[in-house]
Amino acid sequence: MKTKIRKNIELGVLFGLICAVTLSFARFETRCDELREGVLRLHIIANSDSESDQQLKLAVRDEILKNSTDIFATCATVEDAIITAESKIDDINKIANNVLEQSGFDYEARVSVGDKYFDTREYDDFTLPAGTYKSLVVDLGDAKGKNWWCVVFPCICVPSASDNKLSDSVSNEAAKTAENAPKYKIKFKSMEIYEKIKKIFSKN
């Protein structure tokens, strides 16, 4: 009888632990969803991994970032930023292609706004979880090289916009999740695995 009671207690504790872990992960997933939906990312993909192509990628980056603060200055929400980015595709494309032409490269840049999947990425003092993000994408030439990324809304990847922060577009709870990344390292990794599984099934 005592053995049966002990087993029931152990099962109860185990069930309670599973529920607690599941609930904790669900809350974490909600905050990750908010982070994904609250930012607009800039993604620049180099033509190749050659030194010259990688240097050119950074030159394009610098020129776009010089203009991004002004481009998104009047945006109050991520929705505003997405609409603005879509309306400025031709202007950004011109900026990128001017850099390519002036640098003597014979391939072109292609700018688009759309959904793009990212693994977990760290940037200075915050981390963004794996998943699909609305992104301003600049493909250079064959776009087969290493990429560079940052967040252009809220504009936190431009030195002159250093006063901006994630909490400008997401809740303080979600922002703290990104800023306290080491604390959530295991959860971020679990989320990345979860998102990759979702991505696989979404293709079927």
PEMOTA-V445720 format. One line per field, one symbol per residue. burial: # if it has 16 or more other ideal C-beta (glycine too) atoms within 10 Angstrom, else .. A space follows every 10 residues. Layout:
# PEMOTA-V445720
burial = ???
This chain:
# PEMOTA-V445720
burial = .......... .......... .......##. ##.####### ########.. ..##.##.## #.###..#.. ##..#..#.. ##.##..#.. .##.###.## ....#.#.## ###..#.#.# .....##### ########## #.#.#.#### ########.. #..#.##### ...#####.. #..#..##.# ##.##..... ....
